[in-house]
């Protein structure tokens, strides 16, 4: 491919400039980085550019004709060990990585279909994800950051919330107590995806469903459940409690997890999500943040009512 071939960053990804640094610097570099990697790895574009929340995804064809996608991710903590996780899984239940340059956050991946688990019945989708946990939760590589260290920091921040924060005080206290308990008894250090929801499971050819886009940490597999509960939220309208509980029990039963420990992690994780929402909106709470807080509180209550 020509060194001068244009690579257009999709508008949805360009819009992240509004978030300031490090987005601006990365987006400035991104077209040149894409041209550089395409030329170096002898890849030809094979369709319009796509994007995730923090990555450029280019359909490509290798010199020998094999189809793939080139993924270039924002160089942040979440993407630091993505290639390491995919290497560890070696295509077993997850997308196969064909080549990587972690320093540049560049990966060549096998090409999967566009269909995701979001198109399946949510309870069945939860069962499918739960059935894959055992294949994904391998002994963690030593390079990974520890979930327990992260949770200890987030729990300390949650404990420091002012009394007037727009969250039920009882739930905040409960999440702080549980967070301290879970970090003092962190359990096995397993390779965690940490963002395993419906849109991160794509249709494949060698397997019906394959996992993508890990944000890996080392820690307790029970941490993985919560994203399946808060995503596809609109589908739960009318009976949130029953819908959340159906999903929770579907994934816990399919994975053979300890129900009480999974429930505790859901409570902790939902209150941490609420904390991050308040941090991103430090002034008057906007509508989007209020909706996030409502979801977080509703999930935390539903799994234990």
C-alpha positions as CSV (number, residue, x, y, z in Angstrom):
1,X,0.0,0.0,0.0
2,X,1.2,3.5,-0.7
3,X,2.7,5.4,2.2
4,X,0.5,8.4,1.1
5,X,-2.8,6.7,1.1
6,X,-5.4,8.8,3.1
7,X,-6.8,7.4,6.3
8,X,-10.0,9.2,7.4
9,X,-10.8,9.1,11.0
10,X,-14.6,8.6,11.4
11,X,-16.6,11.6,12.7
12,X,-17.7,9.8,15.8
13,X,-14.1,9.3,16.9
14,X,-13.1,12.8,15.9
15,X,-15.8,14.1,18.2
16,X,-13.7,12.9,21.1
17,X,-11.5,16.0,20.7
18,X,-14.0,17.8,22.8
19,X,-12.7,15.7,25.8
20,X,-9.3,17.4,25.6
21,X,-6.0,15.6,26.2
22,X,-4.9,12.9,25.7
23,X,-7.5,12.6,23.0
24,X,-6.4,15.6,20.9
25,X,-2.7,14.5,20.7
26,X,-3.7,11.0,19.8
27,X,-6.2,12.0,17.1
28,X,-3.6,14.4,15.6
29,X,-1.2,11.4,15.3
30,X,-3.8,8.8,14.3
31,X,-3.9,9.2,10.4
32,X,-0.1,9.2,10.2
33,X,0.1,6.2,12.6
34,X,-2.4,4.3,10.5
35,X,-0.5,4.9,7.3
36,X,2.7,3.9,8.9
37,X,1.4,0.6,10.3
38,X,-0.5,-0.3,7.1
39,X,2.7,0.2,5.0
40,X,5.0,-1.6,7.5
41,X,2.7,-4.6,7.9
42,X,1.9,-4.7,4.2
43,X,-1.9,-4.2,4.7
44,X,-4.4,-2.8,2.2
45,X,-7.6,-1.1,3.3
46,X,-10.6,-3.3,2.6
47,X,-13.6,-1.1,3.6
48,X,-14.6,2.0,5.4
49,X,-13.0,2.8,8.7
50,X,-15.0,2.0,11.9
51,X,-14.4,2.9,15.5
52,X,-15.0,1.9,19.1
53,X,-15.2,4.3,22.0
54,X,-11.4,4.8,22.0
55,X,-10.1,3.0,18.9
56,X,-9.9,3.2,15.2
57,X,-10.8,-0.1,13.4
58,X,-9.8,-0.5,9.8
59,X,-10.9,-3.5,7.7
60,X,-7.7,-4.7,5.9
61,X,-6.4,-7.4,3.6
62,X,-2.9,-8.9,4.1
63,X,-0.5,-9.3,1.2
64,X,-1.4,-13.0,0.9
65,X,-5.1,-12.2,0.8
66,X,-6.2,-13.0,4.4
67,X,-8.8,-10.6,5.7
68,X,-8.4,-8.9,9.1
69,X,-8.9,-5.7,10.9
70,X,-6.3,-3.2,12.1
71,X,-7.1,-1.8,15.5
72,X,-5.3,1.3,16.8
73,X,-6.3,2.2,20.4
74,X,-5.9,5.3,22.5
75,X,-2.7,4.7,24.6
76,X,-4.3,4.6,28.0
77,X,-4.2,2.3,31.0
78,X,-7.2,0.2,29.7
79,X,-5.5,-0.6,26.4
80,X,-2.0,-1.2,27.8
81,X,-2.4,-5.0,28.2
82,X,-5.1,-5.8,25.6
83,X,-2.6,-7.5,23.3
84,X,-1.3,-9.5,26.3
85,X,-4.8,-10.8,27.1
86,X,-5.5,-11.8,23.5
87,X,-2.2,-13.5,23.3
88,X,-2.9,-15.4,26.5
89,X,-6.3,-16.6,25.1
90,X,-4.8,-17.5,21.7
91,X,-8.2,-17.4,20.0
92,X,-9.9,-19.8,22.5
93,X,-13.3,-18.1,22.9
94,X,-11.8,-14.7,21.8
95,X,-10.8,-13.0,18.6
96,X,-7.5,-14.2,17.3
97,X,-4.7,-11.7,17.3
98,X,-2.4,-12.1,14.2
99,X,0.2,-9.4,15.0
100,X,0.7,-6.7,17.6
101,X,2.8,-3.7,18.5
102,X,1.7,-2.9,22.1
103,X,3.9,0.2,22.3
104,X,1.9,1.7,19.5
105,X,-1.3,0.1,20.6
106,X,-1.6,-1.5,17.2
107,X,-3.1,-5.0,16.7
108,X,-4.0,-7.0,13.6
109,X,-7.0,-9.2,14.4
110,X,-9.0,-11.8,12.5
111,X,-12.1,-10.3,10.9
112,X,-15.4,-11.2,12.6
113,X,-19.0,-10.6,11.6
114,X,-21.0,-7.5,12.6
115,X,-23.7,-9.4,14.5
116,X,-23.4,-9.1,18.3
117,X,-25.0,-10.7,21.3
118,X,-27.1,-7.6,21.6
119,X,-29.3,-9.2,18.9
120,X,-30.0,-12.3,21.0
121,X,-32.5,-12.7,23.9
122,X,-30.8,-11.1,26.9
123,X,-31.2,-14.1,29.2
124,X,-29.8,-16.4,26.6
125,X,-27.0,-14.0,25.9
126,X,-26.1,-13.9,29.6
127,X,-26.0,-17.7,29.6
128,X,-23.7,-17.7,26.6
129,X,-21.3,-15.3,28.3
130,X,-21.4,-17.2,31.5
131,X,-20.5,-20.4,29.7
132,X,-17.4,-18.7,28.3
133,X,-16.0,-17.4,31.6
134,X,-14.1,-20.6,32.4
135,X,-12.2,-20.4,29.1
136,X,-11.4,-16.7,29.6
137,X,-10.5,-16.7,33.3
138,X,-7.1,-18.3,33.0
139,X,-4.3,-17.7,35.5
140,X,-3.4,-14.0,35.1
141,X,-0.1,-13.0,33.5
142,X,2.1,-11.3,36.1
143,X,2.2,-8.0,34.1
144,X,-1.5,-7.2,34.7
145,X,-2.6,-4.6,37.3
146,X,-4.5,-6.0,40.2
147,X,-8.2,-5.5,40.5
148,X,-7.9,-5.4,44.3
149,X,-5.5,-2.4,44.0
150,X,-7.9,-0.5,41.7
151,X,-10.9,-1.3,43.9
152,X,-9.2,-0.2,47.1
153,X,-8.6,3.3,45.5
154,X,-12.1,3.6,44.2
155,X,-13.6,2.5,47.5
156,X,-11.5,5.1,49.3
157,X,-12.9,7.7,46.9
158,X,-16.4,6.5,47.4
159,X,-16.0,6.7,51.2
160,X,-15.0,10.3,50.8
161,X,-18.2,11.3,49.0
162,X,-19.9,14.2,50.8
163,X,-23.1,13.3,52.7
164,X,-25.1,15.4,50.3
165,X,-24.1,13.4,47.2
166,X,-27.2,12.3,45.2
167,X,-27.0,8.6,46.1
168,X,-28.7,6.6,48.9
169,X,-26.4,6.9,51.9
170,X,-27.1,3.3,52.9
171,X,-26.0,2.0,49.6
172,X,-22.8,4.0,49.6
173,X,-22.0,2.7,53.1
174,X,-22.7,-0.9,52.0
175,X,-20.5,-0.6,48.9
176,X,-17.7,0.9,50.9
177,X,-17.9,-2.0,53.4
178,X,-18.1,-4.6,50.7
179,X,-15.3,-3.1,48.7
180,X,-13.0,-3.3,51.8
181,X,-14.0,-6.9,52.4
182,X,-13.5,-8.0,48.8
183,X,-10.0,-6.3,48.6
184,X,-8.9,-7.9,51.9
185,X,-9.9,-11.3,50.5
186,X,-9.3,-10.9,46.7
187,X,-9.6,-14.5,45.8
188,X,-7.8,-16.0,42.8
189,X,-5.9,-13.8,40.4
190,X,-7.5,-14.7,37.1
191,X,-7.3,-12.9,33.8
192,X,-10.4,-10.7,33.7
193,X,-11.9,-9.0,30.6
194,X,-13.7,-6.4,32.8
195,X,-15.9,-5.1,30.0
196,X,-17.6,-8.2,28.8
197,X,-21.1,-7.1,27.6
198,X,-23.3,-7.9,24.7
199,X,-21.6,-5.7,22.1
200,X,-18.2,-7.1,22.9
201,X,-19.2,-10.6,21.7
202,X,-19.2,-10.9,17.9
203,X,-20.3,-13.6,15.5
204,X,-17.4,-15.6,14.1
205,X,-16.8,-18.4,11.6
206,X,-14.6,-20.8,13.6
207,X,-16.8,-20.3,16.6
208,X,-20.4,-18.9,16.7
209,X,-19.4,-16.2,19.2
210,X,-16.0,-14.7,20.0
211,X,-15.1,-12.1,22.6
212,X,-13.4,-8.8,21.7
213,X,-12.0,-5.6,23.3
214,X,-10.7,-6.7,26.8
215,X,-9.6,-4.2,29.4
216,X,-7.7,-6.7,31.4
217,X,-7.0,-6.9,35.1
218,X,-6.0,-9.7,37.4
219,X,-8.6,-10.6,40.0
220,X,-11.8,-12.3,41.0
221,X,-14.0,-13.7,38.2
222,X,-17.1,-12.6,40.1
223,X,-16.3,-9.0,39.1
224,X,-17.3,-9.8,35.5
225,X,-21.1,-10.0,35.9
226,X,-22.2,-6.4,36.3
227,X,-21.9,-5.1,32.6
228,X,-24.5,-7.7,31.5
229,X,-26.9,-6.1,34.0
230,X,-26.6,-2.4,33.1
231,X,-26.3,-2.7,29.3
232,X,-29.4,-3.0,27.1
233,X,-31.2,-1.1,29.9
234,X,-34.1,0.1,27.8
235,X,-35.2,-3.5,27.3
236,X,-35.9,-3.8,31.1
237,X,-38.5,-1.0,31.1
238,X,-41.6,-2.1,33.0
239,X,-40.0,-4.5,35.4
240,X,-36.4,-3.6,36.1
241,X,-36.1,-5.7,39.2
242,X,-37.3,-8.9,37.6
243,X,-35.3,-8.3,34.4
244,X,-32.0,-7.6,36.3
245,X,-32.5,-10.7,38.5
246,X,-33.2,-12.9,35.5
247,X,-29.9,-11.8,33.9
248,X,-28.0,-12.1,37.1
249,X,-29.1,-15.6,37.8
250,X,-28.6,-16.7,34.2
251,X,-25.0,-15.7,34.1
252,X,-24.2,-16.9,37.7
253,X,-25.8,-20.3,37.1
254,X,-24.2,-20.8,33.7
255,X,-20.7,-19.9,35.1
256,X,-21.1,-21.8,38.3
257,X,-20.2,-18.6,40.3
258,X,-20.9,-18.1,44.0
259,X,-24.2,-16.1,44.1
260,X,-23.4,-14.1,47.2
261,X,-19.9,-13.0,46.1
262,X,-21.2,-12.1,42.6
263,X,-24.0,-10.0,44.2
264,X,-21.5,-8.2,46.4
265,X,-19.3,-7.3,43.4
266,X,-22.4,-6.0,41.5
267,X,-23.2,-3.7,44.4
268,X,-19.6,-2.4,44.6
269,X,-19.2,-2.0,40.9
270,X,-22.5,-0.1,40.4
271,X,-21.6,2.4,43.2
272,X,-18.2,2.9,41.7
273,X,-19.9,3.6,38.3
274,X,-22.0,6.2,40.1
275,X,-18.9,7.7,41.6
276,X,-17.3,8.1,38.2
277,X,-20.4,9.7,36.8
278,X,-20.4,12.3,39.6
279,X,-16.7,12.9,39.0
280,X,-17.3,13.6,35.3
281,X,-20.1,16.0,36.2
282,X,-18.8,17.9,39.2
283,X,-21.2,20.8,39.0
284,X,-25.0,20.7,38.9
285,X,-26.0,17.1,38.1
286,X,-27.0,16.9,34.4
287,X,-29.8,14.8,33.0
288,X,-27.4,12.2,31.6
289,X,-25.7,11.8,35.0
290,X,-29.0,11.6,36.8
291,X,-30.0,8.7,34.5
292,X,-26.7,7.0,35.1
293,X,-27.2,7.3,38.9
294,X,-30.7,5.9,38.6
295,X,-29.4,2.8,36.7
296,X,-26.6,2.2,39.2
297,X,-28.9,2.4,42.2
298,X,-31.6,0.3,40.5
299,X,-29.2,-2.5,39.6
300,X,-27.6,-2.5,43.1
301,X,-31.0,-2.8,44.7
302,X,-32.4,-5.3,42.3
303,X,-29.8,-8.0,42.9
304,X,-30.4,-7.9,46.7
305,X,-34.1,-7.1,47.2
